[in-house]
Amino acid sequence: MQFGFSSYSFYQHLRDGRMTLLDVIDWIAESDATHMEIATVSLSPEISNDTSTLDQDPAFVEAIRDRAAERGVTLSNLVVPADLLGSGAEASMARLKRHIDVAAELGISLFRHDVAPWGMKARDVAEFEELMPRMVAASKELARYAAQYDITTSVENHGLLMNGGERVRRLIHLVDEPNFKTTLDVGNFLSVDDNAVVSTALNAPLASIVHLKDFYIRDSFPGDGWHHTPGGKYLLGAIVGYGDLDMRRIVEGIVASGYDGFVSIEFEGIEDALVGAERGLTNTMRLFSEATEAAA
């Protein structure tokens, strides 16, 4: 297992200029982590609007590649939002392909894309079924494009439409490409009131990379900043191991599946990002060590 971070974990410091992405690489190199995945939204001023121009900045791409190589940090995954169902689907597809080219230039072997914006949802299962062929076709096209670079593409259980363990598994089954898997985010299942323990265990065999995150969970409105789920729960990002997810059982499910790849901590809490990253990494490594020993 290789433990590391999503650049998204450092968004607080990236947004206000306290750190650059190169500084993040340095920080990771000096920790016990071994890899970093690049989330393009972490390079944008607004977390809800990806305006990154990584695909138009070859000098920056070269600087990232060189710094990571110098510091011994593996670049594991490139994470790019997209809307492949709306009126801008053609432009989104072209942008994703440009970013797959960037991933190849960076020596990154994994690429995660969305199929729909975070807030899009189907009114009912019939509407979801109508959308499925378009999601399948777009994901297949991207997987085949990435295959020329030996890059594995993936969809994350993210947002309100392509989320929930069963929906993700169905998409992977229907795309039916050997290099198409899932970026498995253990916390995002809660955004659609899915059972994180069960869905993690079922989806782990199909994972190209795992996101470990935690949430505080409440049944009534606690105040500003909490995310409201369709089922009436309220979520707030937490340091891994500090929140209300059953993280031990979640990690046990990952270990039991035989998964042995990249694990990225994705911190999105209100505590300082560096505190969240440091303590989250410590807890993550302890949880996986305990689960591995118990399974032996």
Secondary structure, 3 states (H helix, E strand, C coil): CEEEEEHHHHHHHHHCCCCCHHHHHHHHHCCCCCEEEEEHHHHCCECCECCCCHHHCHHHHHHHHHHHHHHCCEEEEEEECCCCCCCCHHHHHHHHHHHHHHHHHHCCCEEEECCCCCCCCCCCHHHHHHHHHHHHHHHHHHHHHHHCCCCEEEEECCCCCCCCHHHHHHHHHHHCCCCEEEEEECCHHHHHCCCHHHHHHHHHHHEEEEEECEEEEECCCCCCCCEECCCCCEEEEECCCCCCCCHHHHHHHHHHCCCCCEEEECCCECCCHHHHHHHHHHHHHHHHHHHHHHHC
